[in-house]
């Protein structure tokens, strides 16, 4: 094996007497380097976009969420509260009442979700990082924190005690409605705070204290829409999920953050896979240059091949020489491309070379998974291309 490796290294790092062969080999090497660098940069970009997109969901979605298996509400007893508090893996939890609401202010209206939360909400979710100005809701007063989108649609600011925000929600009950005025419960609020996450969430939610929401919806003290739970950093989410499910029983379902956003995760993973496959196809096309380069080298080194054969090298050894030359070109080119791609990603992370907005740099993430995926892809494809090129050497070539 040492003999084929020695000759392959000589062929790889020594220029050919034929200038055309040198140009073809250089183009092949550049294609491999550029392809692997581009693939790594694009995968790093999509990883950054994935984390950037999920960061919005993590603001409003807790580690675990207890939801009704059917219907809109669950029962939350003092015994269940004690069990949650006694669980060492649970850092905190918050009670939530949520319902679709009709908002009206100065003749403008909008449909959103009113979300009544208790004083633990900010310790479970990272809502503080999204607050623009004003004061967060208090448990005693009829005040609300609204999204920036709702504020813009209704032309509504904070601390306007002259004109109040009107809120109407469907009145719970069964049977046919004969008087439309009796179909809704209504109340008024003062906006005390505005938050901003993204366009969708900014137009979707209005936060109030849970007592206000409970009174507006005529809910009992033990009736909730959901319970949101924050677990300790070292806890196993799936283990805690099973424990919480046992506490609340079959009438509820306990979902992790991943399960709450399963469609978003699947969409982002599908996009990442699609980009990987597209750039892999580009690499395959680029590696045709490698196949052509090795075949041209074989033709150019025909006399040397006969000499090696005369000196005792078998056909198998000669094939190994050109196979190893192509494989080393692929691996070395892939490594150089990965180093170049890593420098580009690092420069973006450090110096923010590309900006989406004047204040928001294009998100990127350097991950070992992407690094290994690119290295393995270029190595496997390069080895296959080298094998294909080396297999063109036939016994007839030694006899001509």
Secondary structure, 3 states (H helix, E strand, C coil): CHHHHHHHHHHHHCCCCCHHHHHHHHHHHHHHHHHHHHHHHHHHHHHHHHHHHHHHHHHHCCCEEEEECCCCCEECCHHHHHHHHHCCCEEEEEEEEEEEEEEEECCEEEEEEEEEECCCHHHHCCHHHHEEEECCCCCCCCEEEEEHHHHHHHCCCCCCCCCCEEEEEECCCCCCCCCHHHCEEEEEEEEEEEECCCHHHHCCEEEEEHHHHHHHHCCCCCEECEEEEEECCCCCHHHHHHHHHHHHCCCEEEEEHHHHCHHHHHHHHHHHHHHHHHHHHHHHHHHHHHHHHHHHHHHHCHHHHHHHHHCCCCHHHHHHHHHHHHHHHHHHHHHHHHHHHHHHHHHHHHHCCCEEECCEECCCCCCHHHHHHHHHHHHHHHHHHHHHHHCCCCHHHHHC
